[in-house]
Amino acid sequence: MNRPGATAAKMRGVWVLGCLLLVGCEDAKKSVSATRERSEVVPATGSAEAPVTTTTVASAAKGTASPKLCEGQMGKPGRDLPKKAPFRKTALGAKSPAAGVSNGKWTWVNLWAAWCAPCKEEMPRLHKFAARLGQGGKELDLSFISLDDDERQLEQFLASQGEDGVRATYWLREGHERDEWLVGAGLARDPQLPVQMLIDPHGKIRCTVNGAAGDQDFAEIASIVSSP
């Protein structure tokens, strides 16, 4: 004969065991559900990202095969330089009207600003280009045109340059005259710097390049300057 206390204890044990079994079943369901959802998400994410990755890799591969510096431009007649020349500015702060950027020789014009890091990084490279061409008997004048808005920042940069640095530059002051000069040269009023322009001995803009020149561009510049 079972005692009432023992029967009650047994019933509580059965109830607790049932609850534990139910909780275990629910946890198992949740675990299976979560695993199934992750397995569905991962392939979906992977398949969605694959085209993006392919596009990025293709773009990077395309970027490594950069086109020639003036490709497609040298066969055109070119554009006249704006008649009104920018001011000439030196490391000492003096400025005077300039006769013009072109002087009857091939001229490499670099538009830059003292706040532009890529501009300052490429300046020594451009000087080396001109020096190497001179050693080979090929003349290439190098002219810098600053688009600085802060005159003091420009002067401080010029004053900080060594003998081999850029201690003199043309300067296009902010305003309608600068806008007219840039538009006349076929550029935007607010171009992304640096910008390069190659001027032939007749004062025609034969090539415009948006961005910095690299070491790999020297061979083409030498070839252009050597052409009759």
C-alpha positions in Angstrom: 0.0 0.0 0.0 1.5 3.3 -1.1 1.6 6.1 1.4 0.1 9.4 0.3 3.4 11.2 0.8 5.3 8.8 -1.4 2.6 9.0 -4.1 2.8 12.8 -4.2 6.6 12.7 -4.4 6.5 10.2 -7.2 4.0 12.5 -9.1 6.2 15.5 -8.6 9.1 13.5 -10.0 7.2 12.5 -13.1 6.1 16.1 -13.6 9.6 17.4 -13.3 10.9 14.7 -15.7 8.2 15.7 -18.2 9.1 19.3 -18.0 12.8 18.5 -18.5 11.9 16.4 -21.6 9.8 19.2 -23.0 12.5 21.8 -22.5 15.0 19.5 -24.1 12.7 19.0 -27.1 12.3 22.8 -27.5 16.0 23.4 -27.3 16.6 20.8 -29.9 14.0 22.4 -32.1 15.7 25.8 -31.6 19.1 24.3 -32.4 17.9 22.7 -35.6 16.1 25.8 -36.6 19.1 28.1 -36.0 21.4 25.7 -37.8 19.1 25.5 -40.8 18.8 29.3 -40.9 22.5 29.8 -40.9 23.0 27.2 -43.6 20.4 29.2 -45.7 22.1 32.5 -45.0 25.7 31.6 -45.7 25.2 30.4 -49.3 22.9 33.3 -50.0 25.4 35.8 -48.7 28.2 34.1 -50.6 26.3 34.0 -53.9 25.4 37.7 -53.5 28.9 38.8 -52.8 30.6 36.8 -55.5 29.7 39.2 -58.4 30.9 42.1 -56.3 34.2 40.4 -55.6 34.6 39.6 -59.3 33.9 43.1 -60.3 36.4 44.5 -57.8 39.1 42.1 -59.0 38.3 42.9 -62.6 38.6 46.6 -61.9 41.9 46.1 -60.1 43.2 44.1 -63.0 42.1 46.7 -65.4 43.8 49.4 -63.3 47.1 47.7 -63.5 47.1 47.8 -67.3 47.0 51.6 -67.4 46.7 53.3 -70.8 49.4 55.3 -72.2 49.7 58.8 -70.8 48.5 60.7 -73.9 46.8 57.9 -75.7 44.3 59.1 -78.3 45.2 62.8 -77.9 48.4 63.5 -79.8 46.7 63.0 -83.2 44.4 65.9 -82.5 45.2 69.5 -83.4 45.2 70.7 -79.8 43.7 73.7 -78.0 45.2 77.2 -77.6 46.4 78.2 -74.2 44.3 81.0 -72.7 45.8 84.3 -73.7 45.8 85.8 -70.2 48.6 84.2 -68.3 48.6 83.5 -64.5 50.9 85.4 -62.1 54.4 84.2 -61.5 55.2 83.6 -57.8 58.5 82.9 -56.2 59.7 81.6 -52.8 60.3 85.1 -51.7 56.7 86.0 -52.1 57.2 88.2 -55.2 54.7 88.0 -57.9 54.5 89.5 -61.3 52.5 89.0 -64.6 53.9 86.2 -66.6 54.5 86.3 -70.3 52.9 82.9 -70.7 53.4 79.3 -69.9 54.7 78.2 -73.3 58.0 79.6 -74.7 58.5 77.8 -78.0 59.5 74.5 -76.5 57.6 71.4 -75.3 56.3 72.3 -71.9 55.0 70.1 -69.2 52.4 72.0 -67.1 51.5 70.7 -63.7 48.5 72.1 -61.9 48.9 71.6 -58.1 48.2 73.1 -54.7 50.2 73.1 -51.4 47.4 71.1 -49.7 47.5 68.4 -52.3 49.6 65.4 -51.1 49.8 63.6 -54.5 50.8 66.8 -56.1 53.8 67.3 -53.8 54.7 63.6 -54.0 55.1 63.7 -57.8 57.1 67.0 -58.0 60.5 65.4 -57.6 59.6 62.8 -60.2 58.7 65.5 -62.7 62.0 67.3 -62.0 63.8 64.0 -62.7 61.9 63.6 -65.9 63.1 67.0 -67.1 66.7 66.4 -66.0 66.9 63.0 -67.7 65.5 64.5 -71.0 68.0 67.3 -70.8 70.9 64.8 -70.4 69.7 63.1 -73.5 69.6 66.4 -75.5 65.8 66.7 -75.4 64.3 69.9 -74.0 61.2 69.9 -71.8 60.3 72.9 -69.8 58.6 72.3 -66.5 56.0 74.8 -65.4 53.9 74.6 -62.2 50.6 76.4 -61.8 49.2 76.6 -58.3 45.5 76.7 -57.6 45.9 77.5 -53.9 43.3 79.7 -52.3 45.5 80.4 -49.3 48.3 82.6 -50.4 50.2 82.2 -47.1 50.1 78.4 -47.3 51.5 78.6 -50.8 54.3 81.0 -49.7 55.2 78.8 -46.8 55.5 75.7 -49.0 57.7 77.5 -51.5 59.9 78.9 -48.7 60.3 75.4 -47.3 61.7 74.0 -50.5 65.4 73.2 -51.0 67.4 74.2 -54.0 66.1 71.2 -55.9 62.5 71.8 -54.9 59.7 74.0 -56.3 60.6 77.5 -55.3 58.7 79.3 -58.1 55.3 78.7 -59.6 52.6 80.3 -61.6 49.6 81.1 -59.5 45.9 81.2 -60.4 44.2 83.2 -57.7 40.6 82.2 -56.8 38.0 84.2 -58.7 36.5 84.6 -62.1 39.9 85.0 -63.8 41.0 81.6 -62.6 37.7 80.1 -63.7 38.1 81.7 -67.2 41.6 80.4 -67.5 40.7 76.9 -66.5 37.7 76.7 -68.8 39.8 78.2 -71.6 42.3 75.4 -71.1 39.5 72.8 -71.4 39.4 72.1 -67.7 36.7 72.1 -65.0 36.5 75.2 -62.8 37.4 73.1 -59.8 39.5 70.2 -61.2 40.7 67.3 -59.1 44.4 67.8 -58.6 46.9 67.1 -59.9 46.3 67.8 -63.5 49.0 67.6 -66.3 49.0 69.4 -69.6 51.6 68.9 -72.4 52.1 72.0 -74.5 53.7 71.8 -77.9 56.2 74.4 -79.1 53.4 76.3 -80.9 51.5 76.8 -77.6 48.9 74.2 -78.2 47.6 71.9 -75.5 48.2 68.5 -77.0 47.5 66.3 -74.0 45.6 66.6 -70.7 46.0 64.0 -67.9 43.9 63.9 -64.8 46.0 62.5 -62.0 49.7 62.1 -61.2 52.3 60.9 -63.6 54.2 57.7 -62.8 57.7 56.5 -63.5 56.3 54.3 -66.3 55.2 57.4 -68.2 58.7 58.7 -68.8 59.2 56.6 -72.0 56.2 58.1 -73.7 57.0 61.7 -72.6 60.5 61.2 -74.1 59.0 59.8 -77.3 56.6 62.8 -77.7 59.3 65.4 -77.0 61.6 63.6 -79.5 59.0 63.8 -82.3 59.5 66.5 -84.9 
